């Protein structure tokens, strides 16, 4: 299977109509599609258009409740706990990070934890919200269990990504990564591309290394065992316990402080996923002159980029630099979408009664394709 490129305008129009057809307001639709397409613009394909099937199936099955509104159930001047009532993860998370930003501007720090939500897209989107306001931002989430703990053979933690963003020049620091070697979305992309997984990514149901994407995904869905390795692989000698520990830090800020559903129980209910999130915003002014801190940080980032290069390498990137370059390229030359994802979008149009050809005129769907529904 190959790829087809579409302009940001085309995909933006399509996503807006899809979410409005699901019953979201225009403002809500704009928030959801902005998170989604930001992932594709940044080159994070696993969380872009290919995630549409997840939202489609979640709404269809009733685990995502489009009309739900987030509710603050506990609050202090620096913190809040939000119950998302199983609404759309992006909407709950934008609301939560705005609350964290508001608190940080008043007190210097804002920490907000969320329970009863859904998949929220890329964690970095919310960290960047704080960064755009001149603050240091952090976001994390738990998810359906896909991480097998060190020495285990059953998935017990989610991909549990942690993102941090902070203002700097000439572009912000932007770090967003799962605490597993890769995300489940990466396995889905390899499944769509009909390619074996790289060594060191996944484990079969007995805890042995596996490169079989369909089998690993089936086992995750069916709770048969196996899953994805923590950062560092599956042995202590390569640092497996560190990735496992980072995943636990995320669990603390999401499901534990919120008294929500832990990863091992997420996506096991008929009417919700139970996914939880954590958000933090910190005002650099709480530590001194924010502009001086920004200059100090920018100088260090530049020193990193200009430090000696390994043999055969001509560039050192700092986190966020590749995303800036990817966005520029994709706005100019289009966003690539996998042919199997296009099949999922056509199926979505059929479900909603939208005209697929209105958005993707001239595109011919592949005759043979993989439609991955997962347990969404």
Secondary structure as GFF3:
##gff-version 3
##sequence-region A 1 376
A	DSSP	beta_strand	3	6	.	.	.	ID=ss1
A	DSSP	alpha_helix	8	21	.	.	.	ID=ss2
A	DSSP	alpha_helix	26	41	.	.	.	ID=ss3
A	DSSP	three_ten_helix	45	47	.	.	.	ID=ss4
A	DSSP	three_ten_helix	49	51	.	.	.	ID=ss5
A	DSSP	alpha_helix	52	61	.	.	.	ID=ss6
A	DSSP	beta_strand	71	75	.	.	.	ID=ss7
A	DSSP	beta_strand	79	83	.	.	.	ID=ss8
A	DSSP	alpha_helix	89	107	.	.	.	ID=ss9
A	DSSP	beta_strand	109	117	.	.	.	ID=ss10
A	DSSP	alpha_helix	123	131	.	.	.	ID=ss11
A	DSSP	beta_strand	135	141	.	.	.	ID=ss12
A	DSSP	beta_strand	147	148	.	.	.	ID=ss13
A	DSSP	beta_strand	155	157	.	.	.	ID=ss14
A	DSSP	beta_strand	162	166	.	.	.	ID=ss15
A	DSSP	beta_strand	173	177	.	.	.	ID=ss16
A	DSSP	alpha_helix	184	193	.	.	.	ID=ss17
A	DSSP	beta_strand	202	203	.	.	.	ID=ss18
A	DSSP	beta_strand	209	210	.	.	.	ID=ss19
A	DSSP	alpha_helix	213	222	.	.	.	ID=ss20
A	DSSP	beta_strand	227	229	.	.	.	ID=ss21
A	DSSP	three_ten_helix	236	238	.	.	.	ID=ss22
A	DSSP	alpha_helix	240	251	.	.	.	ID=ss23
A	DSSP	pi_helix	252	256	.	.	.	ID=ss24
A	DSSP	three_ten_helix	263	265	.	.	.	ID=ss25
A	DSSP	beta_strand	275	283	.	.	.	ID=ss26
A	DSSP	three_ten_helix	284	287	.	.	.	ID=ss27
A	DSSP	alpha_helix	290	306	.	.	.	ID=ss28
A	DSSP	alpha_helix	321	333	.	.	.	ID=ss29
A	DSSP	beta_strand	335	338	.	.	.	ID=ss30
A	DSSP	alpha_helix	339	352	.	.	.	ID=ss31
A	DSSP	alpha_helix	356	359	.	.	.	ID=ss32
###
